[in-house]
Amino acid sequence: MSSLRESKTRPHGSQLWLLLPVLALPLLSWGLYAEFRAYPFVYDDYWNIVENPALHLDSLEGPALLAALEGHFRNRTRPLSNLGFALSYAVWGLDPAGFRGVGIGLHGVNAVLLFLLLLKTLRLASSKEPGPPVGWSLTRPWGAAFAGTLVWLVHPLHSHAVMSIHQRMVLQAAFFCLLALHAYLAARQTSGRRRQIWAGLAGFAWLCGMLSKEVALGLALAVWVYEVCIFRRLDPVWTRRSLRVLLPSALLGICLLGGLLFILHPGYAHKQLAQIRQSLAGQLLTQVRVLFFYLSLWLWPHPARLSIDHGLAPSSSLLAPPTNLLALLALTGLMVWLWRTRRPLRVLQAGWFLLLLLLEALLPLDAVAEYRLYLPGFAIALCIAELLPRYLPRRFGRWGWLPVLLILGLLCQATRTRCRVWRDPVSLWSDAAAHAPDSYRPRYNLGFELLRSDDAEAALPHLRRAVELKSGSALAHGYLAVCLAQQGLLEEAYPHSERAVALDKKQDWLHLLRNQALIARRLGRPDEVLALLQTVAEREPRAANYVAAARQALRCARPELALQLFGAALRLAPQDLDARTGMIKAQAKATGVGAALRQLQTWLNDGSAHADLWLLGAELLTVAGEQGKTIELLREARRRFPNDTRLVAALRKAEEP
């Protein structure tokens, strides 16, 4: 870092120089992304926000806030993110512009915190003098840190974290992690009671980061690397001693986090643990390749290379694919070279990048996800801030900012191009399917979104391909059945519907059963429809489900069964009009009109009967040949419901000679 010149006195007006990034970086973030704020919710935004009633705050009272902290069952370990979404809903409702606006603002604030962190790091690495040299020159820490932060801020790789409302959790976790780092540096450079206060604030901010998203857990390892590289200057003795404490502590922290997950959601935790056991070796080998793929995306972030799903093939062994071995050798050689060169900043960059990606590399997640590079991007920004002063001034002299501005312009254009893909779900998943044509998720999601937009013809090939890629997916089979049914291919649709029901016994099983019943009805299989609707009613005992099954029993000429089902519906909802009218019709067919009239009379006498019940009574009396009683009943109904035109017409017809 000899090219970073350090002055011994603070230049006049340095506070104004520090104020400039505080104002400019959030404004640049807003100017870059604000045009795309109103793009709709997509993908995980639905189940996490739109379809999550716990986050739909209608008051700021204690019980509502506690429910919001718990949020969705998959996000119980992220209460602060849930609370952030709930407060956004309280202010903006389900307006995506409000939710995404908060994310854009967080991105700008994170850029300010990152700039200050880069500035402190460059100063600590280059000199112990307290005063930061300021000025536009890239050879000064201020200019180098500002250039590195600008590249980080406008880089297209971060468009996923900013544009995906659900991934605002990443921005929030990064915010608290950066606050924790600043508090750690303040504690490290003070003593006494102030040091304890700053250390406590650092721990509190770190805890808030972990309660926003679990990726913040890796910050402890990143801080250790920072301590080793910046304050200990790669001291091998201290490094070995600290590892004896760090490794058991890290293991204990992972165990505590896993235990918390088992307590909050044991089924999900068991499933994740089983997947980790099955795929841990392949997952780690895959992530070695992914590291170099991530670096290539940083170096060449053309919009055509970015996607919400890259479809990277997982590793099955060291030589499958062969690039596993090459990537592992390259990574090992890189780490040995970094340690032997003894350059603290280089080791810090590599260690930070690797350790912050380590936690998610251990989990059975998608191999590549661009939002994971958000916080590890600090290492790239630091690398840019270190390298620019070494090479650009040598080639361009005082015009060193010109190539930086050119790069920033290209990155801004690439980011805006990438953001336009998020304009609607069909556009997003069409782009993903084009990048990963043999990946299940983009094919299924594109087919689903096209089906939801009433374009079954366009959805059909994508859903067929999704079933081919993942034959064990209940949802793919279920929506393929719906798509085929809408195209009139009922005979082909029914087996897929049966397969979907057989595969899924938990989340969407009842929805799939209803779809199967609709297809069976169109195929003219009434007994199968009845059996399916009965199963729905048994698994989800609601009045509407029992009424649907009872009506089907009437269509199948089984009035006795219909009586039982309507009775079950009335036990759940005694005032349900559909259940009452259906009960009378079923009783008329099962036991005769007289018994039905006696049952109906008890409901008419309680004063809460709907006009439809009076009309039904008139129909039954007409069938029984009781014309006088029919007119009398309709006149009484007319007095109770003077504005009902149906009763007026029925009475007029009954009184005709």
Protein Blocks (a to p, Z undefined) as FASTA:
>chain_A
ZZpccdfbdcehklmmmmmmmmmmmmmmmmmmmmmmmpccehjlmmmmmmmmklmccbfc
fklmmmmmnmpaklmmmmmlmmmmmmmmmmnopafklmmmmmmmmmmmmmmmmmmmmmmm
mmmmmoccfbdcedjbfkbmklmmmmmmmmmmmpmklmmmmmmmklmmmmmmmmmmmmmm
mmmmmmmmgghjllmmmmmmmmmmmmmmmmmomklmmmmmmmmmmmmmmmnnopaklmmm
mmmmmmmmmmmmmmmmmmmmmmmmmmlmmmmmmmmmmmmmmmmmmmmmmmmmmmmmmmmm
cfklgcfblopacdfbfklcfklmmmmmmmmmmmmmmmmnopaklmmmmmmmmmmmmmmm
mpccdfbafklmmmmmmmmmmmmmmmmmmmmmmmnommlmmmmmmmmmmmmmmmmmmmmm
mmpmklmmmmmmmmmmmbfklmmmmmmmmmmnopaklmmmmmmmmmmmmmmbmklmmmmm
mmmmmnopamlmmmmmmmmmmmpmklmmmmmmmmmmmmmmmnopaklmmmmmmmmmmmmc
cfklmmmmmmmmmmnopaklmmmmmmmmmmmmmmlmklmmmmmmmmmmmnojklmmmmmm
mmmmnopacfklmmmmmmmmmmnopaklmmmmmmmmmmmmmmlmklmmmmmmmmpZZ
